[in-house]
Amino acid sequence: MNDAYIVEMRHITKKFPGIVANDDISLHIRRGEIFALLGENGAGKSTLMSMLFGMYEPDAGEIVVRGKPVKLSSSNDAAALNIGMVHQHFKLVQNYTVTENIVLGVEPEKRLFGCIPYVDTKNAVEQIRNLSKSYGLEVDPNAIIEQLPVSTQQRVEILKMLYRDAEILIFDEPTAVLTPQEIEYLLQIMQDLRKSGKTIILITHKLEEIKKIADRCAILLHGKLVQILDVAATTTREMASLMVGRDISPIIEKAPPNFGDVVLDVRHITVHNEDAFDVVKDVSFAVRANEIFAIAGVSGNGQVELTDAICGLTKITSGTVMLSGVDITQHSIRQRIEAGIAYTPEDRHRFGVVLDFTLQDNLALKTYYKSPFSRNGILNQETFEACSASLTQKFDIRSAQGGRTITRSMSGGNQQKAIVAREIARDAPLLIFVQPTRGLDIGAIDTIHRQILAERDKGKAILLISLELEEIMALSDTIGVMYNGELLKVADAATLSTNEVGKYMMGVRT
């Protein structure tokens, strides 16, 4: 036994029906380090850490914490060993307050008249307020979770761990739903937590983040441990090659555009939010066939509301949407789909998939009522299965039981690949992608980028909304920049530098 190791996972194997999630993996994590688990979507990273958190039990091998073999049958067992975990999809009760979520399960009790128990909320609020300030995680203890932005909800999850005195902190894809500014803030918080004596295990596929803060990283591929590396002595390209099992070119070759007719024509669109404020202000632009029109902007500047208005998810206050010369402003969502809009939404869980449906049902979610998927109202399961088999192979969608896998059980990255596959397969003249590579690993990002370019070269009109400036610059033919609900700038992508786009994103007008 080595006192330097706070966690040891020895020869861990975990199997699910049809898949070996972890195959004889051994890790030794040092006290006080930031240890990264790197791998593609579905490589087995989350499964491995879920066993350390007591959500699964290994089929073989043993877990050693602080030099002693342990049996973790639940998250309570992990909490008793001061192990905490922030899951990729947060485990928060939406209509509870911040305080109620943090103390849930470990409620501080007092007794009225010495015999009637009650939860000491007042003391808990004060304790959480002090805890949040000391770690730079300031939140309002009385705020309702559903009213908070994603980044603040994540702070609540971190505070849940700290409130329980967690010493070993597991972060599962913590930056998947954050803006670049929020990511920088979170990485600083992790470094501060390490300085305070915490050991951090970071599950991710983002190489730049690993280079910034991790000491060592373990690379998993198809459930197997490939290598453990000293991050400072390893390049991101070396890590990427090991992660996907092949060399990835950093440059995507893009053919010159050959623009066709206007497919999407947005004219003077204004959109109000629930409080009657303008979130989209008199926006006009057009997207042509064979064109990728990308809209850049800091999160919250009206990009999502604009695309939701085009797709019918949000009501347009004024203005017109034309698709291939037809006014679709008053069309229903189904009518817009039928007219030729394919949409990959920002929020995959609310608008992209039905989590409790199977993968094959989700892949046919927009075509199930048509031939050959159904005839006279009777679904053809063979067609569902054949479509699912084709798309899962083409888009490398990984799941335990193929098309019959319940979508909720899949990794977030594979859920995203399923949505992109479904929308591209519909062969619509207009494809709208909002954050299409959010939550994807570098290999999947490369694949999706090439597929988007292939659709453009087939003559499709593509509207791309992304917070990733590198993605915008790599893919776009035309760039528009939104700031405070306005389309501040529209220009040929070849005429704009990354620095110029960044300035427009911050509101600079010249």
Secondary structure, DSSP 4 states (H G I P E B T S, - for coil): --TTEEEEEEEEEEEETTEEEEEEEEEEEETT-EEEEEE-TTSSHHHHHHHHTTSS--SEEEEEETTEEE---SHHHHHHTTEEEE-SS----TTSBHHHHHHTTS--EEEETTTEEEE-HHHHHHHHHHHHHHTT----TTSBGGGS-HHHHHHHHHHHHHHTT-SEEEEESTTTT--HHHHHHHHHHHHHHHHTT-EEEEEE--HHHHHHH-SEEEEEETTEEEEEEEGGGS-HHHHHHHHHTS---SS---PPP---SEEEEEEEEEEE-TTS-EEEEEEEEEEETTEEEEEE--TTSSHHHHHHHHHTSS--SEEEEEETTEE-TT--HHHHHHHTEEEE-S-IIIII--TTSBHHHHHTTTTTTSTTTEETTEE-HHHHHHHHHHHHHHTT---TTGGGSBGGGS-HHHHHHHHHHHHHHTT-SEEEEESTTTT--HHHHHHHHHHHHHHHHTT-EEEEE-S-HHHHHHH-SEEEEEETTEEEEEEEGGG--HHHHHHHHTT---
